[in-house]
Amino acid sequence: MAVSARRRRTREQLLAVLARHDALSRAELAALTGLSRSAVGACVTDLVEQGLVGEGPADERTAAGPGRPAAVVRLRRGAGIVLGLDFGHTHVTAAVADTEGRILVERGVILDVDGRPQEAMDAGARLAGAALHAAGHTMDEVLGAAAGIPGPIDVPTSVVREPTILASWIGLDPEAELEARLGRSVTVANDADMGAWAEHLYGAGRGIDDLLYVKASHGIGAGLILGGRPYRGATGIAGEIGHTQLPGAINWCRCGNQGCLETVVSVGAVHRRLAHVLGGSLGETVAVGEGGEGGGGLPPMAVLAASPAAARVLTDAGRTIGRVLADLINCLNPAAVVLGGELGSAGEPLVAGVRESIDRHAGQAGAGAVEVLAGRLGARAELLGAVATAIRQTAAPR
């Protein structure tokens, strides 16, 4: 049975406060949240029954002393669940995880996300429900939810406003759309930002507090971690490098301009060059599936990269990406660049090309001063970033 919106907000408030404290009495919970003692008491009882919190004596000394032991409430770490959603250009994936980050169930579907936003939102909600059901949980048990989308979100309004990317999404508020479908609040951010956060926490960028993450797939985008925190910029478009115009490039881009970076080094563009150098069998596969993330049945980039001819194509793509990154590196002075997305899985050939351009064009901030690393999380980085963001949401003040 679904709980009321007021009870859900009360529960989220209590869980957020408990996530920041080791143990609190009911009176302390009421004081910190501003809720009435009766509301706190009813909610704590529900949370205990659900197995999300425990209630007992503060410590052994208190329990052993005279009189009634002082009871405190503690969050059961790892007992709660969160929901992560990844909206790629051509897919939607939902995952249920525990608050330690372990994925319990994952569900996905191939879909034209760019051109059919309402259908994508519907699919996200449907997949979330299916994953929760398969995991044996309900939406009422979800402590935090987050989603990544393949375009910039206006930070002040949470609305998609950038006219050159996701044109069908202009004016859409993904947070409101998902909240209406799921019945709970959802944190939404750019998918490259989610990938950056995941690689920072779990992957190649673990322990590196200043890094640039590049998602090189159907589109090209970057996520920034500065000072150990995600950085999205004043309006949410920090890292939107895919539409940087390259000298001499003339291909028309979906944004309406010519010569954008993603027209030269997106997965589709690189596959077309690979088809040219590797022969007809690859070309036939590309013709069927070049539009989608995951390559439409193409061999993984790491397999293709084993061919010397393909490695040269990938290294050249890396040089192009690296030339654009060099300017960012000069401005931000990061410790590392992490290459993700489908192209990132190519490994050393792409890394070598990016390294070469950074060494040539980034000056003291780049030449030998910044690591260039292949991402470790592959195509799952953005989904894992959404899960990590949802976990972070449970500990954030509201």
C-alpha positions as CSV (number, residue, x, y, z in Angstrom):
1,M,0.0,0.0,0.0
2,A,1.4,3.4,-1.0
3,V,2.1,5.8,1.8
4,S,0.8,9.4,1.7
5,A,3.1,12.2,0.4
6,R,3.4,13.6,3.9
7,R,4.4,10.3,5.4
8,R,6.9,9.8,2.6
9,R,8.5,13.2,3.2
10,T,8.7,12.5,7.0
11,R,10.4,9.2,6.3
12,E,12.9,10.8,3.9
13,Q,13.7,13.5,6.5
14,L,14.3,11.0,9.3
15,L,16.5,8.8,7.1
16,A,18.5,11.8,5.9
17,V,19.2,12.9,9.5
18,L,20.1,9.3,10.6
19,A,22.5,9.0,7.7
20,R,24.5,11.9,9.2
21,H,24.5,10.7,12.8
22,D,25.5,7.4,14.5
23,A,22.4,7.2,16.8
24,L,19.6,9.6,17.9
25,S,16.8,9.4,20.3
26,R,13.2,10.1,19.1
27,A,13.4,13.4,20.9
28,E,16.6,14.4,19.1
29,L,15.1,13.3,15.8
30,A,12.1,15.6,16.5
31,A,14.4,18.5,17.4
32,L,16.6,18.1,14.3
33,T,13.8,17.7,11.8
34,G,11.2,20.0,13.3
35,L,8.7,17.3,13.2
36,S,6.3,16.5,16.0
37,R,7.1,13.7,18.4
38,S,4.0,11.8,17.4
39,A,5.0,12.0,13.7
40,V,8.5,10.9,14.5
41,G,7.2,8.0,16.7
42,A,4.9,6.7,14.0
43,C,7.5,6.9,11.4
44,V,10.2,5.2,13.5
45,T,7.8,2.4,14.2
46,D,7.2,1.9,10.4
47,L,11.0,2.0,9.7
48,V,11.7,-0.6,12.3
49,E,9.0,-2.9,10.9
50,Q,10.6,-2.4,7.4
51,G,14.0,-3.3,8.7
52,L,15.5,0.0,7.6
53,V,16.4,1.2,11.2
54,G,16.9,-0.4,14.6
55,E,16.0,0.9,18.0
56,G,17.7,0.0,21.2
57,P,19.9,1.1,24.1
58,A,22.6,3.7,23.3
59,D,25.4,1.6,24.6
60,E,26.2,-1.3,27.0
61,R,26.8,1.0,29.9
62,T,23.4,2.7,29.6
63,A,21.7,-0.7,29.1
64,A,23.3,-2.1,32.3
65,G,22.5,0.9,34.5
66,P,19.5,1.3,36.8
67,G,16.2,2.4,35.5
68,R,14.9,2.3,31.9
69,P,17.6,2.2,29.2
70,A,17.8,5.3,26.9
71,A,16.6,4.1,23.5
72,V,18.2,5.4,20.3
73,V,17.5,4.9,16.6
74,R,20.2,3.8,14.2
75,L,20.1,3.4,10.4
76,R,20.8,-0.2,9.3
77,R,23.7,0.3,6.9
78,G,23.3,-1.7,3.7
79,A,19.7,-2.5,4.6
80,G,18.1,0.2,2.5
81,I,17.7,0.3,-1.3
82,V,18.1,3.0,-3.9
83,L,17.1,3.4,-7.5
84,G,19.3,4.5,-10.4
85,L,18.2,5.3,-14.0
86,D,20.4,5.8,-17.1
87,F,18.9,7.4,-20.1
88,G,21.3,7.1,-23.0
89,H,20.7,8.4,-26.5
90,T,19.3,5.0,-27.5
91,H,18.6,3.1,-24.3
92,V,17.0,3.3,-20.9
93,T,18.3,1.2,-18.0
94,A,17.0,1.0,-14.4
95,A,18.8,-0.6,-11.5
96,V,17.9,-1.4,-7.9
97,A,20.9,-1.4,-5.5
98,D,21.4,-1.5,-1.7
99,T,23.0,1.5,0.1
100,E,26.4,-0.1,-0.1
101,G,26.2,0.2,-3.9
102,R,25.6,-3.5,-4.8
103,I,23.3,-3.9,-7.8
104,L,20.4,-6.2,-7.0
105,V,18.4,-6.1,-10.2
106,E,18.9,-4.4,-13.5
107,R,16.4,-3.9,-16.4
108,G,16.9,-2.1,-19.8
109,V,15.4,-1.5,-23.2
110,I,16.6,-0.1,-26.5
111,L,14.7,3.2,-27.3
112,D,15.1,6.4,-29.3
113,V,15.5,8.6,-26.2
114,D,16.5,11.7,-28.1
115,G,13.4,11.8,-30.2
116,R,10.8,10.4,-27.8
117,P,11.2,11.9,-24.4
118,Q,7.8,11.1,-23.0
119,E,8.1,7.5,-24.1
120,A,11.6,7.4,-22.5
121,M,10.1,8.7,-19.2
122,D,7.4,6.1,-19.3
123,A,10.0,3.4,-20.0
124,G,12.1,4.5,-17.1
125,A,9.2,4.3,-14.7
126,R,8.2,0.9,-16.1
127,L,11.7,-0.5,-15.8
128,A,12.1,0.8,-12.3
129,G,8.9,-0.9,-11.3
130,A,9.9,-4.2,-12.9
131,A,13.4,-4.1,-11.2
132,L,11.9,-3.3,-7.8
133,H,9.4,-6.2,-8.2
134,A,12.1,-8.6,-9.2
135,A,14.2,-7.5,-6.2
136,G,11.2,-8.0,-3.9
137,H,10.8,-4.4,-3.0
138,T,8.4,-1.5,-3.5
139,M,8.8,2.1,-4.3
140,D,7.9,3.0,-0.7
141,E,11.2,1.4,0.4
142,V,13.4,3.4,-1.9
143,L,15.6,5.8,0.1
144,G,17.0,7.7,-2.9
145,A,16.6,7.9,-6.6
146,A,18.7,9.5,-9.4
147,A,18.8,9.5,-13.2
148,G,21.2,10.6,-15.9
149,I,20.1,12.0,-19.2
150,P,22.2,12.6,-22.4
151,G,22.0,16.4,-22.3
152,P,22.4,19.4,-20.0
153,I,19.9,20.3,-17.3
154,D,19.4,24.0,-16.4
155,V,20.5,24.0,-12.7
156,P,18.2,26.8,-11.4
157,T,15.0,25.3,-13.0
158,S,15.8,21.6,-13.6
159,V,14.5,22.1,-17.2
160,V,16.1,21.1,-20.4
161,R,16.9,24.4,-22.2
162,E,19.9,23.8,-24.4
163,P,18.5,24.2,-28.0
164,T,21.3,22.4,-29.8
165,I,21.0,19.1,-27.9
166,L,17.9,16.9,-27.3
167,A,15.7,19.3,-29.3
168,S,12.6,17.2,-28.5
169,W,13.3,17.6,-24.8
170,I,13.3,21.5,-24.8
171,G,11.1,22.7,-21.9
172,L,10.9,19.3,-20.3
173,D,11.5,19.0,-16.6
174,P,12.8,15.4,-16.2
175,E,12.7,15.6,-12.4
176,A,9.1,16.5,-12.4
177,E,8.2,14.0,-15.1
178,L,9.9,11.1,-13.2
179,E,8.5,12.2,-9.9
180,A,5.0,12.2,-11.3
181,R,5.5,8.6,-12.6
182,L,7.4,7.2,-9.7
183,G,5.7,9.0,-6.8
184,R,8.9,10.2,-5.3
185,S,11.6,12.8,-5.8
186,V,14.4,12.0,-8.3
187,T,17.8,13.8,-8.7
188,V,18.5,14.3,-12.4
189,A,21.9,15.2,-14.0
190,N,23.8,14.9,-17.2
191,D,24.9,11.4,-17.9
192,A,28.6,12.3,-18.3
193,D,28.4,13.9,-14.8
194,M,27.0,10.6,-13.5
195,G,29.9,8.7,-15.3
196,A,32.4,11.0,-13.8
197,W,31.1,10.5,-10.3
198,A,31.1,6.7,-10.7
199,E,34.7,6.6,-12.1
200,H,35.8,8.9,-9.2
201,L,34.2,6.6,-6.6
202,Y,34.6,3.1,-8.0
203,G,36.8,3.2,-11.2
204,A,39.9,4.6,-12.7
205,G,39.6,7.9,-11.0
206,R,39.2,6.5,-7.5
207,G,41.0,8.7,-5.0
208,I,41.6,11.5,-7.6
209,D,39.8,14.6,-6.5
210,D,40.3,16.7,-9.7
211,L,39.6,14.9,-12.9
212,L,37.9,15.2,-16.3
213,Y,35.8,12.3,-17.4
214,V,34.9,12.0,-21.1
215,K,32.0,9.9,-22.3
216,A,32.8,9.2,-25.9
217,S,29.9,7.3,-27.4
218,H,27.0,8.3,-29.7
219,G,27.7,11.8,-28.5
220,I,30.7,13.3,-26.7
221,G,30.4,14.9,-23.3
222,A,32.6,15.5,-20.3
223,G,31.9,15.4,-16.5
224,L,34.0,17.3,-14.0
225,I,35.1,16.4,-10.5
226,L,36.8,19.3,-8.8
227,G,37.9,19.3,-5.2
228,G,36.3,15.9,-4.8
229,R,32.8,17.1,-5.8
230,P,30.9,17.1,-9.1
231,Y,31.0,20.4,-10.8
232,R,28.2,21.4,-13.2
233,G,28.7,25.1,-13.7
234,A,26.3,28.0,-13.1
235,T,23.6,26.7,-15.4
236,G,24.6,23.0,-15.8
237,I,26.5,23.0,-19.1
238,A,30.0,22.6,-17.8
239,G,31.8,19.9,-19.8
240,E,29.6,20.1,-22.9
241,I,32.6,19.6,-25.3
242,G,30.7,17.6,-28.0
243,H,29.7,20.7,-29.9
244,T,33.1,22.4,-29.9
245,Q,33.8,23.3,-33.5
246,L,37.0,22.0,-35.0
247,P,39.0,23.9,-37.6
248,G,38.7,22.3,-41.1
249,A,35.8,20.0,-40.1
250,I,32.7,20.4,-42.3
251,N,30.2,17.6,-41.4
252,W,26.8,18.9,-40.4
253,C,25.9,18.2,-36.7
254,R,22.5,17.5,-35.2
255,C,22.8,20.9,-33.4
256,G,22.7,22.7,-36.8
257,N,26.3,23.7,-36.9
258,Q,29.2,22.3,-39.0
259,G,32.3,20.7,-37.7
260,C,31.4,19.8,-34.2
261,L,33.6,17.4,-32.3
262,E,31.0,14.7,-32.1
263,T,30.6,14.6,-36.0
264,V,34.3,13.6,-36.1
265,V,34.8,11.2,-33.2
266,S,31.4,9.9,-32.1
267,V,30.9,6.1,-32.3
268,G,29.1,6.4,-35.6
269,A,31.8,8.5,-37.2
270,V,34.6,6.2,-35.9
271,H,32.7,3.1,-37.0
272,R,32.4,4.5,-40.5
273,R,36.2,5.0,-40.7
274,L,36.8,1.5,-39.2
275,A,34.5,0.1,-41.9
276,H,36.6,1.8,-44.6
277,V,40.0,0.5,-43.3
278,L,38.8,-3.0,-42.2
279,G,36.6,-3.9,-45.1
280,G,33.1,-4.8,-46.1
281,S,32.0,-7.1,-43.3
282,L,32.3,-4.4,-40.7
283,G,30.7,-1.9,-43.1
284,E,27.6,-4.1,-43.4
285,T,27.2,-4.3,-39.7
286,V,27.7,-0.6,-39.3
287,A,25.0,0.1,-41.9
288,V,22.5,-1.9,-39.8
289,G,23.4,-0.6,-36.3
290,E,25.5,2.6,-36.4
291,G,23.0,4.8,-34.7
292,G,22.9,3.1,-31.3
293,E,25.1,2.9,-28.3
294,G,26.6,-0.5,-28.0
295,G,27.4,-0.5,-31.7
296,G,24.4,-2.4,-33.2
297,G,26.1,-5.8,-33.0
298,L,29.6,-4.6,-33.8
299,P,32.6,-6.2,-32.0
300,P,33.6,-4.4,-28.8
301,M,36.1,-1.6,-29.4
302,A,38.7,-3.5,-27.4
303,V,38.5,-6.3,-30.0
304,L,38.6,-4.0,-33.0
305,A,41.6,-2.1,-31.4
306,A,43.7,-5.3,-31.7
307,S,43.9,-4.7,-35.5
308,P,46.9,-2.3,-36.2
309,A,44.8,-0.5,-38.8
310,A,41.9,0.0,-36.4
311,A,44.3,1.1,-33.7
312,R,45.5,3.9,-36.0
313,V,42.0,5.1,-36.5
314,L,41.3,5.1,-32.7
315,T,44.6,6.9,-32.0
316,D,43.7,9.6,-34.5
317,A,40.3,9.9,-32.8
318,G,42.1,10.3,-29.5
319,R,44.3,13.1,-30.9
320,T,41.2,15.0,-31.9
321,I,39.6,14.6,-28.5
322,G,42.8,15.5,-26.8
323,R,43.2,18.7,-28.7
324,V,39.8,19.9,-27.3
325,L,40.6,18.7,-23.8
326,A,43.9,20.5,-23.8
327,D,42.2,23.9,-23.4
328,L,40.1,22.6,-20.5
329,I,43.3,21.2,-18.9
330,N,45.0,24.6,-19.2
331,C,42.1,26.2,-17.4
332,L,41.3,23.6,-14.7
333,N,44.6,21.8,-14.1
334,P,43.1,18.4,-13.3
335,A,45.2,15.5,-12.1
336,A,43.7,13.0,-14.5
337,V,41.6,12.5,-17.6
338,V,39.4,9.4,-17.6
339,L,38.1,8.1,-21.0
340,G,34.7,6.4,-20.8
341,G,31.9,5.5,-23.1
342,E,32.2,2.9,-25.9
343,L,35.3,4.6,-27.4
344,G,36.9,4.6,-24.0
345,S,36.7,0.8,-23.9
346,A,39.2,0.8,-26.9
347,G,42.0,1.3,-24.3
348,E,45.5,2.1,-25.2
349,P,45.1,3.3,-28.8
350,L,42.6,6.0,-27.7
351,V,44.6,6.8,-24.6
352,A,47.8,7.2,-26.6
353,G,46.1,9.7,-29.0
354,V,44.7,11.8,-26.2
355,R,48.1,11.7,-24.4
356,E,49.9,12.9,-27.5
357,S,47.6,16.0,-28.0
358,I,47.6,17.0,-24.4
359,D,51.4,16.8,-24.3
360,R,51.6,19.0,-27.4
361,H,48.9,21.6,-26.6
362,A,48.3,21.8,-22.9
363,G,51.5,23.3,-21.8
364,Q,52.7,22.9,-18.2
365,A,49.2,21.9,-17.0
366,G,49.2,18.9,-19.2
367,A,52.6,17.7,-20.4
368,G,53.5,15.0,-18.0
369,A,51.4,16.6,-15.3
370,V,48.0,14.9,-16.0
371,E,47.4,11.2,-16.2
372,V,45.3,9.9,-19.1
373,L,43.4,6.7,-18.1
374,A,40.9,4.4,-19.7
375,G,37.8,4.1,-17.7
376,R,37.3,0.9,-15.7
377,L,33.5,0.8,-15.6
378,G,32.7,0.8,-19.3
379,A,29.2,1.3,-20.5
380,R,27.9,0.8,-16.9
381,A,29.6,4.0,-15.6
382,E,26.6,6.2,-16.0
383,L,24.2,3.8,-14.4
384,L,26.6,3.2,-11.5
385,G,26.9,7.0,-11.2
386,A,23.1,7.3,-10.9
387,V,23.1,4.7,-8.1
388,A,26.0,6.5,-6.3
389,T,24.1,9.8,-6.6
390,A,21.0,8.2,-5.2
391,I,23.0,6.8,-2.2
392,R,24.5,10.3,-1.7
393,Q,21.0,11.7,-1.7
394,T,20.1,9.6,1.4
395,A,22.9,11.3,3.4
396,A,22.3,14.8,2.1
397,P,20.5,17.4,4.2
398,R,17.0,18.2,2.9
